[in-house]
């Protein structure tokens, strides 16, 4: 999918259309997956956690952390849409430990800064090479850190024949193929929902030795 077309899409109406659309999409397809994601946030986010949110949009994941009353040391959101970031900065302008940066989440510069939790929700379905991105971004995790991915995946045939055209038309998104997902390294937990249209994955950096604990976290 062309990044130019995606960027143009998120500039429509100053990006204000996205939050209502996201609420409807998640209500229809992702309620359980979002609950699973929130369970992982509860497990991994604490007062000393540094969070990196890639493709942060208007700050939905930050809103989830606040709603869950989870303290964190620092939150950094990265997105290539100035319109989405403007809305996010306005929404969270009073939070001193929150930073929003304009940039391409797939082309992050080399940095000495590492993070305990990296989140990327509804981002992989916009990328031409999701596996390359997923395996590269793990370098930004501290030992024992976690990369949490929520994305539109290839649904079963009775959903795919109508959902795939809608996804391309409405949000310029293509489902991430199973072949791409199979290339992700370090997977601790994977769960598909909504006739396989939504996938949640927890990836652990070196030092995670108890994948069963991560798996159990999604059911509490």
C-alpha positions as CSV (number, residue, x, y, z in Angstrom):
1,X,0.0,0.0,0.0
2,X,1.4,3.4,-1.0
3,X,2.5,5.5,2.0
4,X,1.6,8.6,0.1
5,X,-2.0,7.4,-0.2
6,X,-2.1,6.5,3.5
7,X,-0.7,9.9,4.5
8,X,-3.3,11.6,2.3
9,X,-6.1,9.5,3.9
10,X,-5.1,10.5,7.4
11,X,-5.1,14.2,6.4
12,X,-8.8,14.1,5.5
13,X,-10.8,16.4,7.8
14,X,-7.6,17.0,9.8
15,X,-7.6,13.3,10.9
16,X,-10.8,13.8,13.0
17,X,-12.6,11.0,11.2
18,X,-10.2,8.3,12.5
19,X,-11.3,8.1,16.2
20,X,-15.0,7.6,15.4
21,X,-14.1,5.0,12.7
22,X,-11.7,3.2,15.1
23,X,-14.3,3.0,17.8
24,X,-16.8,1.4,15.4
25,X,-14.2,-0.9,13.9
26,X,-13.0,-2.1,17.3
27,X,-16.5,-2.5,18.6
28,X,-17.4,-4.7,15.6
29,X,-14.2,-6.8,15.3
30,X,-11.8,-6.3,18.2
31,X,-13.5,-6.1,21.6
32,X,-11.9,-9.3,22.9
33,X,-8.5,-8.5,21.2
34,X,-8.5,-5.1,22.9
35,X,-9.2,-6.7,26.2
36,X,-6.3,-9.1,25.6
37,X,-4.1,-6.1,24.8
38,X,-5.2,-4.4,28.0
39,X,-4.3,-7.5,30.0
40,X,-0.8,-7.4,28.6
41,X,-0.6,-3.7,29.4
42,X,-1.6,-4.5,33.0
43,X,1.1,-7.1,33.2
44,X,4.0,-5.2,31.6
45,X,3.4,-1.5,32.4
46,X,4.5,-0.2,35.8
47,X,5.8,3.1,37.2
48,X,9.3,2.5,35.7
49,X,8.1,1.5,32.2
50,X,9.2,3.4,29.2
51,X,6.6,3.0,26.4
52,X,7.1,3.6,22.7
53,X,3.9,3.7,20.6
54,X,4.6,3.3,16.9
55,X,1.9,4.6,14.5
56,X,0.3,6.2,17.6
57,X,-2.3,8.2,15.7
58,X,-4.3,10.3,18.1
59,X,-3.0,8.4,21.2
60,X,-5.5,5.6,21.6
61,X,-3.0,3.4,23.4
62,X,-2.0,6.2,25.8
63,X,-5.7,6.7,26.5
64,X,-6.0,3.0,27.3
65,X,-3.1,3.3,29.8
66,X,-4.8,6.2,31.5
67,X,-8.2,4.5,31.5
68,X,-6.6,1.4,33.1
69,X,-4.9,3.7,35.7
70,X,-1.5,2.3,34.8
71,X,1.5,4.5,35.9
72,X,4.5,4.8,33.5
73,X,7.8,6.6,33.5
74,X,7.7,7.9,29.9
75,X,5.4,7.5,26.9
76,X,6.7,8.4,23.4
77,X,4.3,8.3,20.4
78,X,5.6,8.3,16.8
79,X,3.4,8.9,13.8
80,X,3.9,10.3,10.3
81,X,0.6,12.3,10.2
82,X,0.9,15.8,11.6
83,X,-2.9,16.0,11.7
84,X,-3.2,13.0,14.0
85,X,-0.3,14.2,16.2
86,X,-1.9,17.6,16.5
87,X,-5.0,16.0,17.9
88,X,-3.0,13.8,20.2
89,X,-0.9,16.7,21.6
90,X,-4.1,18.7,22.2
91,X,-5.7,15.8,24.0
92,X,-2.7,15.0,26.3
93,X,-1.2,18.5,26.5
94,X,-1.0,18.5,30.3
95,X,1.1,15.3,30.7
96,X,4.7,16.1,31.3
97,X,6.0,12.5,30.8
98,X,4.4,12.3,27.3
99,X,6.1,13.1,24.0
100,X,4.8,12.9,20.5
101,X,7.2,12.9,17.5
102,X,6.5,13.2,13.8
103,X,8.3,10.5,11.9
104,X,8.2,7.3,10.0
105,X,7.8,4.4,12.4
106,X,9.5,2.1,9.9
107,X,12.6,4.2,9.5
108,X,13.6,5.0,13.1
109,X,17.1,6.4,13.4
110,X,19.7,4.5,15.4
111,X,19.3,5.5,19.1
112,X,20.8,4.5,22.4
113,X,17.3,4.9,23.9
114,X,15.6,1.6,24.7
115,X,12.1,0.8,25.8
116,X,10.4,-1.7,28.1
117,X,7.2,-1.9,26.0
118,X,6.7,-1.1,22.3
119,X,3.2,-1.0,21.0
120,X,2.1,-1.0,17.3
121,X,-1.7,-1.2,16.8
122,X,-3.3,-1.0,13.3
123,X,0.1,-0.3,11.8
124,X,1.4,-3.6,10.2
125,X,-1.6,-3.7,7.8
126,X,-0.2,-0.5,6.1
127,X,3.3,-1.9,5.5
128,X,4.7,-3.7,2.5
129,X,7.1,-5.8,4.6
130,X,5.6,-6.3,8.1
131,X,8.1,-9.0,9.1
132,X,11.1,-6.9,8.3
133,X,9.7,-4.1,10.5
134,X,8.8,-6.4,13.4
135,X,12.1,-8.1,13.5
136,X,14.1,-4.8,13.2
137,X,12.2,-2.8,15.8
138,X,13.0,-5.4,18.5
139,X,16.5,-3.8,18.7
140,X,14.8,-1.0,20.7
141,X,13.7,-3.3,23.5
142,X,15.5,-3.6,26.8
143,X,16.3,-7.2,27.7
144,X,13.1,-8.7,29.0
145,X,11.0,-6.0,27.1
146,X,7.9,-6.7,25.0
147,X,6.7,-5.7,21.6
148,X,2.8,-5.8,21.4
149,X,1.2,-6.0,18.0
150,X,-2.4,-5.6,17.1
151,X,-3.3,-5.8,13.4
152,X,-5.7,-6.6,10.6
153,X,-4.9,-10.1,9.5
154,X,-6.1,-12.4,6.7
155,X,-9.7,-13.4,7.7
156,X,-11.5,-16.5,6.8
157,X,-13.1,-16.7,3.3
158,X,-16.6,-15.8,4.3
159,X,-15.4,-12.6,5.8
160,X,-12.5,-11.9,3.4
161,X,-14.5,-11.6,0.2
162,X,-16.2,-8.4,1.5
163,X,-13.9,-7.1,4.2
164,X,-10.7,-7.0,2.1
165,X,-12.1,-4.6,-0.5
166,X,-13.6,-2.4,2.3
167,X,-10.3,-2.3,4.1
168,X,-8.4,-1.1,1.0
169,X,-11.0,1.5,0.1
170,X,-11.7,2.9,3.6
171,X,-8.4,2.8,5.4
172,X,-5.8,1.7,2.7
173,X,-5.1,-1.4,4.7
174,X,-4.3,-4.9,3.5
175,X,-4.4,-7.9,5.8
176,X,-1.1,-9.2,7.0
177,X,-0.5,-12.7,5.5
178,X,0.1,-15.7,7.6
179,X,3.4,-16.2,5.7
180,X,4.6,-12.8,7.0
181,X,3.5,-13.6,10.5
182,X,5.4,-16.8,10.5
183,X,8.6,-14.8,10.0
184,X,8.2,-12.8,13.2
185,X,10.9,-13.7,15.7
186,X,10.5,-14.0,19.4
187,X,6.8,-14.7,19.5
188,X,5.5,-15.5,23.0
189,X,1.8,-15.3,22.4
190,X,-0.5,-15.1,19.3
191,X,-4.2,-15.0,19.2
192,X,-6.6,-14.4,16.4
193,X,-10.2,-13.0,16.8
194,X,-13.2,-12.1,14.6
195,X,-12.9,-15.0,12.1
196,X,-9.1,-14.4,12.0
197,X,-9.5,-10.8,10.9
198,X,-7.7,-9.4,14.0
199,X,-4.4,-10.8,15.5
200,X,-2.7,-9.9,18.7
201,X,0.9,-10.9,19.2
202,X,3.3,-10.5,22.2
203,X,7.0,-10.6,21.3
204,X,9.6,-10.9,23.9
205,X,13.2,-9.5,23.8
206,X,16.0,-11.7,25.0
207,X,15.6,-12.4,28.7
208,X,11.9,-13.4,28.6
209,X,12.0,-17.0,29.9
210,X,8.3,-17.6,30.8
211,X,6.1,-17.5,27.7
212,X,3.4,-19.3,29.6
213,X,3.0,-16.3,31.9
214,X,2.4,-14.0,29.0
215,X,-0.1,-16.4,27.6
216,X,-1.9,-16.6,30.9
217,X,-2.0,-12.8,31.2
218,X,-4.4,-12.5,28.3
219,X,-7.1,-14.5,30.2
220,X,-7.2,-12.5,33.4
